[in-house]
């Protein structure tokens, strides 16, 4: 059975401050860099049969992926479809804000100045279909919003489960494509 691995980027200052990063290009904290190095060591110790790392063009994911690549020797390249969802006017606001929570429940609506959940799902599902069809095995390094969509590709989720789903910074999650 073919698998794909997902890694969320290391910690950013906006993660610490509980702010929505979205498509805003926020750098890793020193802890975020340390997490990425530790994740590279963990992946190396796991001895995964992976051909390539694909990463989001945002610096927090790029830096995480490049740390992992340097430690593991797995080549890495940018994949534009892995960029985090654009949350429009909500970027830099509190992740647990009431207005954002209400907007997040509206999957077909674009966030003011941003991207809808449906548009996000289209590009990530298309990428996962390409990964599945490829003869290569990948690690995807991206963002929490992307993790949600990846989870929904592999597992049934209610709207509430989808909205509440998340992974920790630098978590390594394995997914299996059905035969």
N, C-alpha and C positions, 0 to 999 in steps of 0.2 A: 504494500500500500504506500502511495506517495504522500509525503508530508511537506509542510512548509512551517517555518518558525517565524514568530513575531517577537520583536523586542521594542519596547517603548524606550524613548530617549531618556537620558539622565535628567536629574533635577535641574530646574531653572529657578531664577528668583521669583518669577510669577507663580510657579508651583508653590513655593514657600509662602507667598503672599495670597494664595487662594484666588488668583486672577485667571481669567480665560486668556490663553495664549493665542489659540487659533492660528491664522496664517501670519500673525505678527512674528517677525524673526527675532526670537529671544535666545540669548546665549545660555550655555550651561553654567551652573555655579561650580566652584571647585569640587564640591561633593558630587555634582553631576559628572564631572570628568572622572573622579575616583570610582563612581558607580560603573561607568562605561568600561574602565580598565578592568574592574573586578568581573564584569560580565564577560569581557573577552577571555579572561582567565577561566571562568566557569565553562564557557562554550568550548574552549580548547580542551579542557579536562573531560568534557562530554564526548569528545572525538566524533562530532557529528559529520555525517556524509553530506556536506553542503558544497555546492559549486560556486555560489556567488551571494554577496550581500547586496540587496537593493535598498536604497535609502531616500528619504524625503529630502528635497532641496533646502529645507530650513536648517540653519546652522546647528541647532540643538540635536537634530537627528543625524545630520552629516558628521558632526564631531563624535557622536556616540558610535556610529558605524565605522568611522576611520580608526578609532581606538580598537574596536573589536577586530577589524581587518588586520591592523598592525600586529596584534598579539596572536591571532589565529593563522595568519597567512592567507585567509580567504579573500579573494579579490572583491572590491566593492565598487559600485557605480550608482550614480544618481538616477532615480526614477521619479519623474515629475508628478505622476499620478498619486504618489504617496504623501504629497503635501497635505497638511492638516486642513480640516474644514475651515472655510472663511466664515467666522461668526459675526461679521459686519460690525454694527454699532456696539455689540456686546464685548468685543475684544478689549481687554484690560479691565473689565468689570468683574465683580465678585462671581465666582463659579456657582455659589448657592443663592444668587439673587432671585427674588420671586418673579420679576419680569422675564428674566432669562429662562427660568424653569417653565413658565407658561409658553414662551416662544419655542422652546425645545420640543414641546409636545406636538407641534404643528409640522409634521414631516414634509409636506408638500410646499410649504411657504419658505421663501428665501428669507434669511435674516436680513434686516435692512442693511443694504450694502454688502451682503454676503451670499452664501450658497445654501440651498435647501439640503435636507437629509437625503432626499431622493437623488439629487445630482451627485452628491458624495457617494452614495451607494452605487450608482451607475459606474463611476470611474473605478471604484475599488473592486466591485464585482468583475468588471472587464479585466482588470489587472489579474485578479485571482484566476479567472478563466484562462488567461495567457500563461500564468505560472503552472497551472494544472496541465495544460497542453504541451508545455516545454519538456525537453528531456533533461533539464537541469533541476537541481534542488536549491532552494533559496532560504535566506534569512531576510525578512523585511524589517527595516528599522524605521519607525515612524512615531505616531502620536496616539494619545488616548482616544480621540475621536475616530481615528482609523482602526484602532483595536476593536471598538464597538462594532464597526461595519464588518470587520473580518470575523468576529464572533458570530454575527448574524448570518454570514454566508454559510457557516458550518453548522449552526444550531438554531432551532426555532426559538424565538424570543417574543415576549409580549412587548408592547410599546413601553411599559413601565420598566421591564427588565433591560430593554435596550437603553433607555435614558439613564438608568442607574448603573450600567455596566462600566467597569474601568479596570485597568491594570496598573500596578505600581511602576514607578520609574525603574527602568532596566530589567523588568521582569522578562523572562524567556518563556514563551508559550508555544507549544507544539500543536499543530492542527493536522488532521489526516483527511485527505480528499477521499470521498467515497469511490469505490471501483465502478 
